[in-house]
Amino acid sequence: MEFRLPSEHRMIRDTVREFCDEEIEPIATEIESEGRYPVEIFEALADLDVMGVPIDDAYGGLGGDTLMYSLVTEELGRVSGSIGLSYAAHVSLASKPIEYFGTATQKERWLTPLATGEHLGAWALTEPSSGSDASSMDTHAEPTDDGWILNGTKQFITNASVAGSVIVKAVTDADAGYDGISTFIVDSEADDGFSVTTEWHKMGLNASPTCEIQLDDVFVPDDRLLGEVGDGWDQTKKTLDGGRISIASLSVGIAQGAFDAARSYAVEREQFGQPISRFDAVRDMLVAMDRKIERARLLTHKAAWLADEGKDVTRASSLAKLDASETAREVAEDAVQVLGGYGYTEDFAPQRFFRDAKLMEIGEGTSEIQRLIIGRELGL
Ligand SMILES: Cc1cc2nc3c(=O)[nH]c(=O)nc-3n(C[C@H](O)[C@H](O)[C@H](O)COP(=O)(O)OP(=O)(O)OC[C@H]3O[C@@H](n4cnc5c(N)ncnc54)[C@H](O)[C@@H]3O)c2cc1C
């Protein structure tokens, strides 16, 4: 069920949906158990011209809006949380900030290869000892005559091991608090001193690389400072406002994938001489799942629409992310239940969606932090 989407949006969504069903769904379990980042899928998504959906076509993007990007992200999440997560980090975290804050020359050099899918991008805020309290980071940048020297460790960075560029947050003035943080573009393929030190094995999303990275005296020239010195924290807030819409979209997709698996199982599986969907308990569970997904999708589309209207989306994106991530976890858990013993095996998708869904309540601000943000927006 959906409101009247513009025809261009439906066309892109349907193209990606078909690709997901034909190319991603058949390998989704395999890449997960192998922990393999599927480079061929991202090359194919680049061929479909969707690696930069909400990026200006002057820089190789599709020139679409946030709603279109949300629809694409949902479709990817419906078949593979891993691919959806790497995609969302690439677009919202690694590409969008360059479009928002970069100069024309920076966009030409760094945004175009991301938007065309020539390579993936990553965004590095979190550190081993600063997560929710992200501004208390230790990574710092010291000025030189013609640039900056970066030192520090970043933790849980999506795509870092497969990225061509990494946006790095670093302290440039330790006494200036929120105004002492700046943003740099690191060339992860060429810059000396940049290394990936760990690739984590996780409870889910193992086809999406999650990395610890080390910056040891990494020199970045002045033209790789994004925006002005001290803009880093304000940029982070704007980036995450958009990023949360993508995590909400991904969550809706995960929930939909889990629901679809549960629904089709429930109408086939017979016990006591009838399909289990005829038992009130199972039917009510499926109805509750469908209701939650519709609610989460509406909140997500509303946040996307507000973003496209140029409105402040802090409350709307946090609300969508909070609701959709909890929906994804609850729906995926119930999908496991609907499949009974088979739901507990790795041969069936719901357990994978259940494991993937949990991250949605953690990444880009935990649910507890979303409640803090929403409370603040409500003046509480
Ligand atoms: C798979 C994965 C991918 C990720 N990708 C990226 C990425 O690409 N780039 C990046 O920079 N980061 C990334 N992250 C990091 C992610 O954003 C952080 O893990 C998240 O923000 C939480 O930080 P933390 O893990 O340090 O937990 P902590 O901040 O230590 O939180 C631990 C617990 O304390 C709670 N808590 C903390 N502060 C408060 C408070 N004030 N009030 C109430 N409760 C509180 C939290 O909600 C949580 O339950 C990723 C993480 C994972 C697991």
The ligand as an SDF file (V2000), in Angstrom:
LIG
                    3D

 53 58  0  0  0  0  0  0  0  0999 V2000
   27.7270   -2.1600   12.2440 C   0  0  0  0  0  0  0  0  0  0  0  0
   28.0790   -0.7690   12.6720 C   0  0  0  0  0  0  0  0  0  0  0  0
   28.3090    0.2010   11.7150 C   0  0  0  0  0  0  0  0  0  0  0  0
   28.6790    1.5140   12.1030 C   0  0  0  0  0  0  0  0  0  0  0  0
   29.0160    2.4230   11.1370 N   0  0  0  0  0  0  0  0  0  0  0  0
   29.5590    3.6220   11.5310 C   0  0  0  0  0  0  0  0  0  0  0  0
   30.1160    4.5070   10.5540 C   0  0  0  0  0  0  0  0  0  0  0  0
   30.0860    4.2560    9.3440 O   0  0  0  0  0  0  0  0  0  0  0  0
   30.7210    5.6530   10.9830 N   0  0  0  0  0  0  0  0  0  0  0  0
   30.7770    5.9860   12.3150 C   0  0  0  0  0  0  0  0  0  0  0  0
   31.3260    7.0320   12.6360 O   0  0  0  0  0  0  0  0  0  0  0  0
   30.2300    5.1510   13.2560 N   0  0  0  0  0  0  0  0  0  0  0  0
   29.6440    3.9810   12.9020 C   0  0  0  0  0  0  0  0  0  0  0  0
   29.1380    3.1130   13.8390 N   0  0  0  0  0  0  0  0  0  0  0  0
   29.1750    3.5060   15.2500 C   0  0  0  0  0  0  0  0  0  0  0  0
   27.8010    3.7510   15.8520 C   0  0  0  0  0  0  0  0  0  0  0  0
   27.2790    4.9730   15.3670 O   0  0  0  0  0  0  0  0  0  0  0  0
   27.9740    3.7430   17.3840 C   0  0  0  0  0  0  0  0  0  0  0  0
   28.2240    2.4000   17.7530 O   0  0  0  0  0  0  0  0  0  0  0  0
   26.7690    4.2720   18.1040 C   0  0  0  0  0  0  0  0  0  0  0  0
   26.6160    5.6620   17.8850 O   0  0  0  0  0  0  0  0  0  0  0  0
   26.8430    4.0220   19.6220 C   0  0  0  0  0  0  0  0  0  0  0  0
   28.0910    4.3750   20.1420 O   0  0  0  0  0  0  0  0  0  0  0  0
   28.8880    3.3190   21.0540 P   0  0  0  0  0  0  0  0  0  0  0  0
   28.9100    2.0420   20.3290 O   0  0  0  0  0  0  0  0  0  0  0  0
   30.1710    3.9160   21.4660 O   0  0  0  0  0  0  0  0  0  0  0  0
   27.9720    3.1240   22.3450 O   0  0  0  0  0  0  0  0  0  0  0  0
   27.9390    4.0460   23.6450 P   0  0  0  0  0  0  0  0  0  0  0  0
   27.8220    5.4670   23.2760 O   0  0  0  0  0  0  0  0  0  0  0  0
   29.0500    3.6490   24.5510 O   0  0  0  0  0  0  0  0  0  0  0  0
   26.5640    3.5900   24.2910 O   0  0  0  0  0  0  0  0  0  0  0  0
   26.4250    2.4080   25.0710 C   0  0  0  0  0  0  0  0  0  0  0  0
   25.0120    2.4240   25.6790 C   0  0  0  0  0  0  0  0  0  0  0  0
   24.8490    3.5940   26.5030 O   0  0  0  0  0  0  0  0  0  0  0  0
   23.7150    4.3160   26.0690 C   0  0  0  0  0  0  0  0  0  0  0  0
   23.9440    5.7650   26.2710 N   0  0  0  0  0  0  0  0  0  0  0  0
   25.0590    6.4690   25.9530 C   0  0  0  0  0  0  0  0  0  0  0  0
   24.8680    7.7720   26.2410 N   0  0  0  0  0  0  0  0  0  0  0  0
   23.6130    7.8800   26.7380 C   0  0  0  0  0  0  0  0  0  0  0  0
   22.8200    8.9760   27.2120 C   0  0  0  0  0  0  0  0  0  0  0  0
   23.2720   10.2300   27.2120 N   0  0  0  0  0  0  0  0  0  0  0  0
   21.5450    8.7030   27.6420 N   0  0  0  0  0  0  0  0  0  0  0  0
   21.0510    7.4410   27.6130 C   0  0  0  0  0  0  0  0  0  0  0  0
   21.7600    6.3730   27.1900 N   0  0  0  0  0  0  0  0  0  0  0  0
   23.0190    6.5920   26.7530 C   0  0  0  0  0  0  0  0  0  0  0  0
   23.5740    3.9820   24.5970 C   0  0  0  0  0  0  0  0  0  0  0  0
   22.2590    4.2580   24.1250 O   0  0  0  0  0  0  0  0  0  0  0  0
   23.9200    2.5240   24.5920 C   0  0  0  0  0  0  0  0  0  0  0  0
   22.8160    1.7460   24.9690 O   0  0  0  0  0  0  0  0  0  0  0  0
   28.7420    1.8340   13.4780 C   0  0  0  0  0  0  0  0  0  0  0  0
   28.4760    0.8430   14.4460 C   0  0  0  0  0  0  0  0  0  0  0  0
   28.1740   -0.4410   14.0570 C   0  0  0  0  0  0  0  0  0  0  0  0
   27.9600   -1.4970   15.1170 C   0  0  0  0  0  0  0  0  0  0  0  0
  1  2  1  0
  2  3  1  0
  2 52  2  0
  3  4  2  0
  4  5  1  0
  4 50  1  0
  5  6  2  0
  6  7  1  0
  6 13  1  0
  7  8  2  0
  7  9  1  0
  9 10  1  0
 10 11  2  0
 10 12  1  0
 12 13  2  0
 13 14  1  0
 14 15  1  0
 14 50  1  0
 15 16  1  0
 16 17  1  0
 16 18  1  0
 18 19  1  0
 18 20  1  0
 20 21  1  0
 20 22  1  0
 22 23  1  0
 23 24  1  0
 24 25  2  0
 24 26  1  0
 24 27  1  0
 27 28  1  0
 28 29  2  0
 28 30  1  0
 28 31  1  0
 31 32  1  0
 32 33  1  0
 33 34  1  0
 33 48  1  0
 34 35  1  0
 35 36  1  0
 35 46  1  0
 36 37  1  0
 36 45  1  0
 37 38  2  0
 38 39  1  0
 39 40  1  0
 39 45  2  0
 40 41  1  0
 40 42  2  0
 42 43  1  0
 43 44  2  0
 44 45  1  0
 46 47  1  0
 46 48  1  0
 48 49  1  0
 50 51  2  0
 51 52  1  0
 52 53  1  0
M  END
$$$$
